[in-house]
Amino acid sequence: NLLILLLIVLDPHLKSPMYFFLGNLSFLEACYSSNIFPRVISALLTGDRTISFISCFTQLYFFGSLVSAECCLLCVMSYDRYLAICKPLHYAAIMKSWTSIQLAAVSWINGFVALTVLLVLMLQLNFCSSTEIDHYFCEYFPILRLSCSDTSVVQMLSFIVASIFTFPPFLLTLVSYIYIIVAVLKIPSTTGRQEAFSTCSSHLIVVSVFYGALIIVYMTPKAEIRRDMQKFSSLLYTVLPPLVNPFIYSLRNKEVKDALRNNICRNFHFLSKETRGKWFM
């Protein structure tokens, strides 16, 4: 993810709105992974599975904010692709640089604002029960189960937030890809149609798994879902996106692969010249 972000920032050929959104997604995924997995790996290696109250709620806040931001960002990216494929003549007029910056900024701000409200309410709860979190990181519902306060208001608000950040973005993403697939089917070239359909279907599968896992964890009645199923679903939206999104969205893209190859060759050639210069000195 960091390599793709660096490539998009440095390469002059990757300055379109699509790559701007991909850069935002790569940065988000890098933050996402860094928030959860170093602590998990440390616990596995050292056996120390304790975490302070402040660290736990900090992890919870950034995790929730980044997930919410990703929901919005994936929706914006699907809309960008819809315009590029279905409305190519209007794309440059609609998706200007300032418009893409505004869409990305709204995605980030919405996620952090929504979780700030939830965090403030959660910090007012009393935690006098067990201090053992039945999860592999500081997830929302496992922490809520430890509270001995009335959590009905917090649970209701969390359901509303989850509904807003899950269903509308997913439906808009789905509608965008339906229009894209219809446009792809009209491509006269069989090879071009197969390549475009393969890319769109890969995007749609990953997005569906991501949103589906969120719906299972946050919107399914807790009496109807087992805790191990919750943990597995959490694994799908914490591990899968940072792992596969670079390959699905970026490294299958010809322009990104060409830019990566050119930069590696350019830097390797520069280093080779430097090494030869020092050798003959």
C-alpha positions in Angstrom: 0.0 0.0 0.0 2.8 2.4 0.9 4.6 1.6 -2.4 1.5 2.3 -4.4 0.9 5.6 -2.5 4.6 6.6 -3.2 4.3 5.7 -6.8 1.1 7.8 -7.3 2.6 10.8 -5.5 5.9 10.7 -7.5 4.9 9.6 -11.0 3.7 12.4 -13.2 1.6 10.0 -15.3 -0.6 9.0 -12.4 -2.3 12.4 -11.7 -5.9 11.7 -12.7 -8.8 11.6 -10.2 -8.8 7.8 -10.4 -5.2 7.5 -9.1 -5.9 10.3 -6.6 -8.6 8.1 -5.1 -6.4 5.0 -5.3 -3.7 6.9 -3.4 -6.3 7.8 -0.7 -7.3 4.2 -0.5 -3.8 2.9 -0.2 -3.0 5.5 2.6 -6.2 4.5 4.4 -5.3 0.8 4.2 -1.8 1.4 5.5 -3.2 3.3 8.5 -5.9 0.6 9.0 -3.3 -2.2 9.2 -0.9 -0.2 11.3 -3.7 0.5 13.9 -4.5 -3.2 14.5 -1.9 -5.7 13.5 1.4 -4.5 15.1 -0.4 -4.9 18.5 -1.8 -8.3 17.5 1.6 -9.5 16.3 3.3 -8.2 19.5 0.8 -10.1 21.6 1.4 -13.3 19.7 5.2 -13.1 19.9 5.5 -11.9 23.5 2.4 -13.5 25.1 1.5 -10.1 26.6 -2.1 -9.6 25.7 -2.8 -6.7 28.0 -3.7 -3.3 26.6 -4.4 -0.1 28.5 -7.8 1.6 28.6 -6.6 4.6 26.6 -4.8 2.5 24.0 -7.9 0.3 23.6 -10.3 3.2 23.0 -7.7 4.9 20.7 -7.5 1.7 18.6 -11.3 1.5 18.6 -11.7 5.1 17.5 -9.2 5.0 14.6 -10.4 1.6 13.5 -14.1 2.7 13.3 -13.2 6.0 11.7 -11.1 4.4 9.0 -13.7 1.7 8.3 -16.4 4.4 7.9 -14.1 6.5 5.7 -13.4 3.4 3.5 -17.1 2.8 3.0 -17.5 6.3 1.6 -14.3 6.2 -0.4 -15.2 2.9 -2.1 -18.5 4.4 -3.1 -16.8 7.5 -4.5 -14.4 5.4 -6.4 -17.2 3.4 -8.0 -18.9 6.7 -9.0 -15.6 7.9 -10.5 -15.4 4.7 -12.6 -19.1 5.0 -13.6 -18.5 8.5 -15.0 -15.3 7.4 -16.8 -16.8 4.4 -18.5 -20.5 5.4 -18.9 -20.1 9.2 -19.3 -16.7 9.6 -20.9 -17.5 12.9 -22.7 -18.7 14.5 -19.5 -16.0 13.0 -17.2 -13.5 15.8 -17.4 -16.2 18.5 -16.8 -17.7 16.7 -13.8 -14.7 15.1 -12.1 -12.4 18.0 -11.8 -9.4 18.1 -9.5 -11.2 20.2 -6.9 -14.3 17.9 -7.0 -12.1 14.8 -6.4 -10.4 16.6 -3.4 -13.8 17.5 -2.0 -15.2 14.0 -2.4 -12.1 12.4 -0.7 -12.2 15.0 2.1 -15.9 14.4 2.8 -15.2 10.7 3.0 -12.5 11.1 5.6 -14.3 13.8 7.6 -17.6 11.8 7.8 -15.9 8.8 9.2 -14.0 10.6 12.0 -17.0 12.8 12.9 -19.4 9.9 13.3 -17.0 7.9 15.4 -16.2 10.9 17.6 -19.9 11.0 18.7 -19.9 7.3 19.4 -16.6 7.5 21.3 -17.9 10.3 23.6 -20.9 8.3 24.5 -18.9 5.1 25.1 -16.5 6.9 27.4 -19.4 7.9 29.7 -20.2 4.2 30.3 -19.0 2.4 33.5 -16.9 -0.7 33.0 -17.1 -2.7 36.2 -17.4 -6.2 34.7 -14.7 -8.5 33.4 -11.6 -6.8 31.8 -11.1 -9.6 29.3 -12.1 -8.6 25.7 -13.4 -11.6 23.7 -11.8 -10.6 20.5 -8.4 -10.2 18.8 -8.5 -6.4 18.9 -10.6 -3.6 20.6 -13.8 -4.1 18.6 -17.0 -2.2 19.4 -19.4 -4.8 20.6 -16.9 -6.9 22.7 -16.1 -3.8 24.6 -19.7 -2.8 25.0 -20.5 -6.2 26.5 -18.1 -5.4 29.4 -20.1 -2.4 30.5 -22.4 -2.5 33.5 -24.2 0.7 32.4 -27.3 0.9 30.2 -26.0 0.7 26.7 -29.3 0.9 24.8 -28.7 4.5 23.6 -25.2 3.7 22.4 -26.4 0.5 20.6 -29.2 2.4 18.9 -26.8 5.1 17.7 -24.3 2.6 16.5 -27.0 0.8 14.5 -27.9 4.2 12.9 -24.3 5.0 12.1 -23.7 1.5 10.7 -26.8 1.8 8.6 -25.8 5.1 7.2 -22.2 4.1 6.4 -23.1 0.6 5.1 -26.3 0.4 3.1 -26.3 3.7 1.1 -22.6 3.4 0.0 -23.1 -0.3 -0.9 -26.3 0.3 -2.9 -24.7 3.2 -4.7 -21.6 1.1 -5.4 -23.8 -1.8 -6.7 -25.8 0.5 -9.0 -22.6 2.1 -10.4 -21.2 -1.4 -11.2 -24.4 -2.5 -12.8 -24.3 0.4 -15.2 -20.6 -0.3 -15.7 -21.2 -4.0 -16.5 -24.0 -3.0 -18.9 -21.6 -0.6 -20.7 -18.9 -3.3 -20.8 -21.2 -5.8 -22.4 -21.6 -3.4 -25.3 -17.9 -3.4 -26.1 -17.5 -5.0 -29.6 -14.1 -6.5 -28.8 -14.4 -9.9 -27.1 -10.9 -9.6 -25.5 -11.6 -6.0 -24.2 -15.0 -7.1 -22.9 -13.5 -10.1 -21.0 -10.7 -7.9 -19.5 -13.1 -5.2 -18.4 -15.6 -7.7 -17.0 -12.9 -9.5 -15.1 -11.7 -6.2 -13.5 -15.3 -5.1 -12.6 -16.3 -8.5 -11.2 -13.1 -8.6 -9.0 -13.9 -5.1 -7.7 -17.5 -6.1 -7.0 -16.6 -9.3 -5.2 -14.2 -7.6 -2.8 -16.6 -4.8 -2.1 -19.4 -7.2 -1.5 -17.4 -9.2 1.0 -16.3 -6.1 2.8 -19.8 -4.6 3.1 -21.3 -8.0 3.8 -19.0 -8.7 6.7 -19.8 -5.2 8.1 -23.5 -5.9 7.9 -23.1 -9.3 9.7 -21.1 -7.8 12.6 -22.9 -4.5 13.1 -26.5 -5.0 11.8 -27.4 -8.6 12.6 -29.2 -9.2 15.9 -26.6 -10.4 18.4 -28.9 -13.2 19.6 -28.8 -14.7 16.1 -25.1 -14.7 15.5 -22.4 -16.6 17.2 -19.3 -14.9 18.6 -16.9 -16.9 16.6 -18.9 -15.9 13.4 -18.5 -12.3 14.5 -14.8 -12.7 14.9 -14.5 -14.4 11.5 -16.5 -11.6 9.8 -14.3 -9.0 11.5 -11.3 -10.8 10.1 -12.8 -10.4 6.6 -13.1 -6.6 6.8 -9.8 -6.0 8.7 -7.4 -8.4 6.9 -8.9 -8.8 3.4 -9.1 -5.2 2.1 -5.5 -4.1 3.0 -4.3 -7.4 1.5 -6.2 -7.6 -1.8 -7.1 -4.0 -2.6 -3.5 -3.2 -3.9 -3.7 -6.1 -6.3 -7.4 -5.7 -7.3 -7.4 -1.9 -7.8 -3.8 -1.0 -8.6 -1.4 -3.8 -9.5 -3.7 -5.2 -12.2 -3.8 -1.7 -13.8 -1.5 -1.4 -16.8 -0.5 2.2 -16.2 0.4 1.4 -12.5 2.5 -1.6 -13.6 4.3 0.5 -16.3 5.0 3.3 -13.8 6.3 0.8 -11.3 8.5 -0.9 -13.9 9.8 2.5 -15.2 10.6 3.8 -11.7 12.4 0.6 -10.7 14.5 0.6 -13.9 15.3 4.3 -13.6 16.4 4.0 -10.0 18.3 0.8 -10.7 20.1 2.4 -13.6 20.9 5.5 -11.4 22.3 3.3 -8.6 24.3 1.3 -11.1 26.0 4.5 -12.4 26.7 5.6 -8.8 28.3 2.3 -7.9 30.4 2.2 -11.1 31.6 5.8 -10.3 32.7 4.9 -6.8 34.3 1.7 -8.0 36.6 3.5 -10.5 37.4 6.3 -8.0 
